[in-house]
Amino acid sequence: MRVVVVGGGISGLCCAYYLRKRDIEVTVLDSAHVGSRSASSWGNGGWIAPAQAGPLPEPGLTLHGLRALVRSDSALYFRPSYLPRVAPWLARFQTYCNQGDYDCGVAALAGLGKRCFELVDEMVADGITFDLWKLGMVCATGKPEDARKVLRSLEGMRQYGYELPDDVLGESEIHDLEPSLNSKVRSGFHLTAQWNVKADTLVTGLGTKLREMGVEILEGTEVAGFDRTEGSVRAVQTSRGDIAADHFVLAAGSWTTPLARKLGISIPMEPGKGYSFLLKPKMMPKHGILFADIHAGVTPLGDRVRIGGTMEFSGYDLSIDQRRITNLFNLARGYIDLEQPNYEEPWAGLRPMTADGLPILDWAQPYRNAYVATGYSMLGMTLSQTAGEAMAEMITTGTRPALFEPFRIDRFPKWIVRRSGA
Ligand SMILES: Cc1cc2nc3c(=O)[nH]c(=O)nc-3n(C[C@H](O)[C@H](O)[C@H](O)COP(=O)(O)OP(=O)(O)OC[C@H]3O[C@@H](n4cnc5c(N)ncnc54)[C@H](O)[C@@H]3O)c2cc1C
């Protein structure tokens, strides 16, 4: 059996890894290269954070509320000129902002994230080399009520076995726990179940391991179309010519939407741009930190921290909007004292954002031998391992694992309809 995986980001590489472990012949195709800066898997926060895996559409988020978010300095931003393009997605997204869908989403993501630490440890034991820290996470806020609000939003995870603190910490407790925080922080809480990686090292480490395992990785190879008959795909049409296989996995991150369209499949997924940069702090944090007040995450990476945040809907454009990254930098420096007054390595990446905030892990219906592994939104580093392992099972057994039931491609109604919720 031969499988072609389209996309050499964390999603495609994890699918390839678990397929190869089942002795399948695998070829990975990437239009750029494994570890490319243009992939979302390059400069992200690198948090492996299963306890924070709530879907983005939250109860109470309304179109009216979202309309206020066209200010270029807000954490969630819709570029006005892109609004007509993103409007159908947004209208769909809004239908999922209800308690019923949110609770189902939490249950589904809690299940998918459950084994992530175990699988990351197995990757280490298997000789995959990457930078990994098991530090836990501190949520830091200016006011106790804001820390409580974040803690309440995670509450649903408790019933699935994730450990959460019972209440928030006071000012002195939070500073004792995380001495790098400055005086703006007055409250917060501690989550032990969180690790972090330097994202680019995980993808390049996986790429190296895959080559050693005999996986063929064809870089600079863009998939432009498919040679298909009714119900099955024969080959992908690429810049190197046609490449035939028995099965095909579409794992091209945000670009899976235009790719699937070439198979006549429409998926409600939009690129959600995020920014990150490196800072040299005066004191290195002992944990990952969520600055919930400014929706920014801090990842300790040895002698630097990576700050990541913002969600911008402006299409597939990877350019860096200086105003937005400078704004994030100015907000972040209010919470962390810096050794050097500037940021380094500014980066933008496109998160694959589905309308209901859940991944799509399924057959590319109606094709019997094509699959979709995408839509990880803000959680690709957390969920790709478990999803890749189950995707390999699905391809080799021909049966959809129970774990994938909530992530079916046909769950999206054809028309944008009001959902009953709870
Ligand atoms: C600022 C920011 C912070 C984040 N922080 C975290 C975090 O802390 N924890 C977490 O779990 N997640 C985080 N994420 C989300 C995470 O980065 C994504 O969910 C994940 O990287 C998606 O991986 P992917 O493999 O699906 O897509 P990508 O990494 O984008 O990879 C897609 C690949 O497909 C290739 N490709 C595209 N089109 C084609 C084609 N036609 N033919 C061949 N190849 C093609 C591209 O070149 C690319 O290499 C963050 C994202 C951002 C932007």
Ligand as a Chemical Component Dictionary entry (heavy atoms), coordinates in Angstrom:
data_LIG
# 
_chem_comp.id                   LIG 
_chem_comp.type                 NON-POLYMER 
_chem_comp.pdbx_formal_charge   0 
_chem_comp.three_letter_code    LIG 
# 
loop_
_chem_comp_atom.comp_id 
_chem_comp_atom.atom_id 
_chem_comp_atom.alt_atom_id 
_chem_comp_atom.type_symbol 
_chem_comp_atom.charge 
_chem_comp_atom.model_Cartn_x 
_chem_comp_atom.model_Cartn_y 
_chem_comp_atom.model_Cartn_z 
_chem_comp_atom.pdbx_ordinal 
LIG C1  C1  C 0 0.701  32.619 16.409 1  
LIG C2  C2  C 0 0.277  31.182 16.502 2  
LIG C3  C3  C 0 0.433  30.500 17.709 3  
LIG C4  C4  C 0 0.026  29.175 17.819 4  
LIG N1  N1  N 0 0.276  28.529 18.987 5  
LIG C5  C5  C 0 -0.050 27.222 19.107 6  
LIG C6  C6  C 0 0.248  26.526 20.304 7  
LIG O1  O1  O 0 0.849  27.084 21.238 8  
LIG N2  N2  N 0 -0.121 25.222 20.407 9  
LIG C7  C7  C 0 -0.786 24.565 19.404 10 
LIG O2  O2  O 0 -1.142 23.398 19.585 11 
LIG N3  N3  N 0 -1.038 25.185 18.217 12 
LIG C8  C8  C 0 -0.692 26.495 18.062 13 
LIG N4  N4  N 0 -0.955 27.163 16.897 14 
LIG C9  C9  C 0 -1.692 26.434 15.827 15 
LIG C10 C10 C 0 -0.760 25.554 15.003 16 
LIG O3  O3  O 0 0.318  26.331 14.565 17 
LIG C11 C11 C 0 -1.541 24.993 13.798 18 
LIG O4  O4  O 0 -2.750 24.398 14.221 19 
LIG C12 C12 C 0 -0.720 23.920 13.072 20 
LIG O5  O5  O 0 0.590  24.366 12.858 21 
LIG C13 C13 C 0 -1.362 23.541 11.753 22 
LIG O6  O6  O 0 -0.519 22.599 11.141 23 
LIG P1  P1  P 0 -0.788 22.034 9.691  24 
LIG O7  O7  O 0 0.214  20.989 9.417  25 
LIG O8  O8  O 0 -2.232 21.708 9.570  26 
LIG O9  O9  O 0 -0.564 23.305 8.709  27 
LIG P2  P2  P 0 0.799  24.024 8.278  28 
LIG O10 O10 O 0 1.811  23.970 9.358  29 
LIG O11 O11 O 0 0.432  25.373 7.765  30 
LIG O12 O12 O 0 1.369  23.129 7.106  31 
LIG C14 C14 C 0 0.750  23.062 5.844  32 
LIG C15 C15 C 0 1.801  22.632 4.839  33 
LIG O13 O13 O 0 1.155  22.343 3.604  34 
LIG C16 C16 C 0 1.974  22.824 2.526  35 
LIG N5  N5  N 0 1.100  23.031 1.377  36 
LIG C17 C17 C 0 0.105  23.940 1.251  37 
LIG N6  N6  N 0 -0.497 23.815 0.046  38 
LIG C18 C18 C 0 0.133  22.809 -0.602 39 
LIG C19 C19 C 0 -0.031 22.223 -1.897 40 
LIG N7  N7  N 0 -0.992 22.629 -2.727 41 
LIG N8  N8  N 0 0.810  21.221 -2.245 42 
LIG C20 C20 C 0 1.783  20.781 -1.394 43 
LIG N9  N9  N 0 1.976  21.324 -0.159 44 
LIG C21 C21 C 0 1.147  22.315 0.237  45 
LIG C22 C22 C 0 2.573  24.116 3.104  46 
LIG O14 O14 O 0 3.770  24.458 2.419  47 
LIG C23 C23 C 0 2.825  23.724 4.549  48 
LIG O15 O15 O 0 4.117  23.216 4.752  49 
LIG C24 C24 C 0 -0.561 28.496 16.722 50 
LIG C25 C25 C 0 -0.687 29.162 15.504 51 
LIG C26 C26 C 0 -0.270 30.480 15.380 52 
LIG C27 C27 C 0 -0.391 31.170 14.043 53 
# 
loop_
_chem_comp_bond.comp_id 
_chem_comp_bond.atom_id_1 
_chem_comp_bond.atom_id_2 
_chem_comp_bond.value_order 
_chem_comp_bond.pdbx_ordinal 
LIG C1  C2  SING 1  
LIG C2  C3  SING 2  
LIG C2  C26 DOUB 3  
LIG C3  C4  DOUB 4  
LIG C4  N1  SING 5  
LIG C4  C24 SING 6  
LIG N1  C5  DOUB 7  
LIG C5  C6  SING 8  
LIG C5  C8  SING 9  
LIG C6  O1  DOUB 10 
LIG C6  N2  SING 11 
LIG N2  C7  SING 12 
LIG C7  O2  DOUB 13 
LIG C7  N3  SING 14 
LIG N3  C8  DOUB 15 
LIG C8  N4  SING 16 
LIG N4  C9  SING 17 
LIG N4  C24 SING 18 
LIG C9  C10 SING 19 
LIG C10 O3  SING 20 
LIG C10 C11 SING 21 
LIG C11 O4  SING 22 
LIG C11 C12 SING 23 
LIG C12 O5  SING 24 
LIG C12 C13 SING 25 
LIG C13 O6  SING 26 
LIG O6  P1  SING 27 
LIG P1  O7  DOUB 28 
LIG P1  O8  SING 29 
LIG P1  O9  SING 30 
LIG O9  P2  SING 31 
LIG P2  O10 DOUB 32 
LIG P2  O11 SING 33 
LIG P2  O12 SING 34 
LIG O12 C14 SING 35 
LIG C14 C15 SING 36 
LIG C15 O13 SING 37 
LIG C15 C23 SING 38 
LIG O13 C16 SING 39 
LIG C16 N5  SING 40 
LIG C16 C22 SING 41 
LIG N5  C17 SING 42 
LIG N5  C21 SING 43 
LIG C17 N6  DOUB 44 
LIG N6  C18 SING 45 
LIG C18 C19 SING 46 
LIG C18 C21 DOUB 47 
LIG C19 N7  SING 48 
LIG C19 N8  DOUB 49 
LIG N8  C20 SING 50 
LIG C20 N9  DOUB 51 
LIG N9  C21 SING 52 
LIG C22 O14 SING 53 
LIG C22 C23 SING 54 
LIG C23 O15 SING 55 
LIG C24 C25 DOUB 56 
LIG C25 C26 SING 57 
LIG C26 C27 SING 58 
# 
